[in-house]
Amino acid sequence: MSAEPLSTPDPDPDLRASGLRLAYDNRLVVDGLDLAVPPGRITAIVGANACGKSTLLRALARLLAPKEGAVHLDGRALQSIPSRELAQRLGILPQSPVAPEGLTVIDLVNRGRSPHQTWWRQWSKTDEQAVHRALAATNMTDLADRPVDELSGGQRQRAWIAMAVAQGTPVLLLDEPTTYLDLAHQIDVLDLVTDLNRRENRTVVMVLHDLNQACRYADHVVAMKSGKIVAEGSPTEVITAETVEHVFDLTCRITMDPVSHTPLVIPMGRHHGGPSLEAAAVQAAD
Amino acid sequence: MPQPKSDLTTRSDLKSARSELKSASAAPRSAGSAHHRTYRLVFPPVSGVFRPRLVALSVVLAAGTFVLFCWGLTTGDYPIGFTDVVRALVGSGDPGTVLVVEELRLPRALVGLLAGIAFGVSGALFQTMTRNPLASPDMIGLTQGAGTAVVAGIVLGWDGGLGTQALGLLGALVTALTVYALAWRRGTTGYRIILVGIGVAWICTSATDYLVAKGGRFQAQAALGWLVGNLNGRTWGQVGPLAVALAVLLPTALLLGRLLRTLQLGDDVATGLGTRVQPVRLAILLTGVGLIAFATASAGPVAFVALAAPQIAQRLAGTAWPPTVASGLTGALVVLGGDLIARTLISGTELPVGIVTGVLGAPVLLWLLVRANRAGSGG
């Protein structure tokens, strides 16, 4: 990656939720939640299906207005920040977005610049540079002229991330960025997210399904159950056998990822890991 | 590589966005990218994306529209040459010719031109907003709603002191708000608008059919003639409101275009990019409704133009969205061309333009769809 990082005017954004109560119609999803997002770090929100983690991310991204409480960015409630100004500081990539048929990668990435554009200034020099850097950072330069819908799943997700990168926000929220990708492309996308965090000092919050990936790629893990935060902290603090059992209703063993030296969750399941097998393993080790 | 157009202004800077991309990567570029080539156009502080193919297309469409416009003025009981028509348009030449052109033929041509533009632009707005080509105003009940109101006025002999234009606007507006309200569920999605719209369209069509069946023979005749889309006997009285409406609504449509491009990525992405989705959607809806209502009131519900023109323009321009200006010009071209054919196809008989656009528009769209699918793009 030869491109210089995009300048981020606000290196240490303060994004926090307080007393958050979130509901769809009358169905309460999140009740009384407080969260302070560590600036300049990668935060992963984990939890079982329907635990409210995507709902929380949507609230952090002002896609969902809270029933009570508020999300504050640098001391101002999101709902009180003009949408355009907010879009210059906080970017969101929803789960599995769909590009219009035939839209080229470069046109998609250029739309990431729209919070910085006006109707008379639709492609300034700054826009052009930001788009090219975003393409370079996501390794999409060679595919710039290709329609997004003709790309592979992994390339397509990189194109969308490039759009979010071109937006140039100090905070980037990603809702399950690895969904529907094969393992190699999942790692590819998460490595890219790490690049954005380390090289450009972007604060990242993402919802992840895979606990081991959350442990490896996040500095801060937030575990949720039934709309509440059960545990948060470094992966080693949060991902313990007790927490996983409580959050996912899953018995497991925690070992160490030999590559990243972060917790590695080994689920037990019903057919494996009974006492006899455990004994066999001890015997084998002897 | 195009040269900077320094004859326009010394500060102008027309440079290839591609050249920098090329230097940023050593790998060869993918083939077939010429169709999508874009440039950065700058007249500080104004800048924009310059798409040569789209600009060239718009120029060709505008020229074609002008030719058809004048050609339409040459035809009639009293044939006038093409150059005489152009001369009469600027007010010079034989006074008799000027009179025929300006008083008798110009209103008809202008209604065709303006209504065509309005149909095309309105279709482009709706199709982009809902991310679905089927959600054009003639599919989701707006044309039908305007039609019901106008036919009710004709058949019942009651227009509440309102002219055809106002009745059409009222009908389209009521239909649009009904569709929007029924489709609303924590915001509106494209497919809900289409489903609800198709239902509402059928209700309006049934109501119109009932009114026509119930009406007297003379009124039913008049209503039917209007219902297929008709440019016969248009007067300056019909040009005026349409022209005023377009003078307001077309600039609005162009300004909304930038916001449409983010809306096209879905509501969540658009919100994330700073677009206020619901107000913008409402503004687009009202602009599109205004355009379709005024056009329908003056030219009748000319079949297929709002659906086909944006799709034709999009495929010709090679863009991933219906381009606003080119869609309007395509609409004008289709209506004016259709009217010309309608008047000259069977000598002595003047077919309503809507019959021709319906018969010709459908195969053109089908041909484009088939061709695009074979090429593996569009669809």
Interface residues (C-beta under 8 A of the other chain):
Chain A: S2 A3 Y24 D25 R58 A61 R62 L63 S83 R84 E85 L86 A87 Q88 L90 G91 I92 L93 P94 P97 V98 A99 P100 E101 G102 L103 T104 I106 D107 L108 N110 R111 G112 S114 P115 Q117 W119 W120 R121 Q122 W123 S124 K125 D127 E128 H132 L135 A136 T141 D142 L143 A144 D145 R146 P147 E150 Q167
Chain B: A17 E20 L21 A24 S25 A27 R29 S30 S33 H36 R37 T38 R40 L41 V42 P45 V46 S47 G48 V49 R131 R186 L255 R258 R261 T262 Q264 L265 G266 D268 V269 T271 G272 L273 G274 T275 R276 T319 A320 W321 S377 G378 G379
